[in-house]
Amino acid sequence: MNKLITNKNLIIVNFAIVSYFILILLINFYKIDFVLIGVFREMLTIPFLIAQIIFLVIGIKYLIKNQRNLLTIISVVSLAICTIITIGSFF
């Protein structure tokens, strides 16, 4: 399991999750309404929400145990900010 969670993989996954939610925000802001975009948004939002929380926990544990790389810290902090905004939008 430790071989799967490397510095590079964690950075890629964190930025992919943050990019997805930024893309959803931009789609809602510009009121882009295509059926295919709506289908993908409905199919991917819940898995990305779950992955967001899971990878935030994994990222924090990774930063505590391993060496701290600046890009890894930035990716985990951006994921934490995205998580706060996303979960905060429910309330």
N, C-alpha and C positions, 0 to 999 in steps of 0.2 A: 504494500500500500504506500509506503514511503517513497518508492521509486516513481509512482504516478504523480505525486504532489511535489513537483520541483518548482523552483523559483520561476522559471519561464512559463510553465503551464498555469501556475496560479495567477500570474500577471495577465496572461491571455484570457483566461476565463473571467477574471474580475472586470477587465475592460470590455469584454463582450457583453456581460450582464449590464453594466452601466450604459453601454452604447445602445442596447435594446430599449432600456427605459427612457433614454434621451430621445430615441427615435419615436417612441410612443408619444412622448410629450410634444414633439414637433408635429406629428400627425394630428394630434388633437388641437394644437395651437393654430395651425394653418387650415384646419377643418378639411383635410383630405379624406374623401369618402369614396373608396373603391371597394368593391365586393371582395376581391382577392386579398387586399390588405386587411380588411376586417376579419376574414377567415383566419389568416395567419396570426393576427393579433389575439383572437379568441383562443386559438389552439396553443399559443406559446406563453401567454401571460402567466397562468398559474404555475407551469413548470419553472419559469424564470423567477417568480416570486419565491418559490421553495428553494431554488438553487441560490438565490440571493442570500437567504438566511444561512443556508448550509455553508456556502463558501465564505461568508463573513466569519463564521465560527472557525472554519478551517484556516483562514488567513490569519486570524488573531493567534491561534495556537501555533501556526508556522512562524509568526514573527517572534513569539515568546521563546520557542525552542531553538531556532536557527539564526544565522547571521542576518543582520538587517541590511537589505539593499534599498537604495533610495526609490527605485521604481516599484519595488514590492510594497513599500510603505505607502507610496502615493496611490497605488491601485487598491490597497485595503482601505485607506482613508476615503477614497472616492466611492468605494462600495458601501462603506458605512454611512456616508452622507446620502447616497442614493437610497439606502434602506430606510433611513430616518424619514426622508421625504416621501417615499412610497408608502410606508406604513402610516405615516402621519396624514396622508391624503384620505385614509379610510375614516378618520375621526373628525 
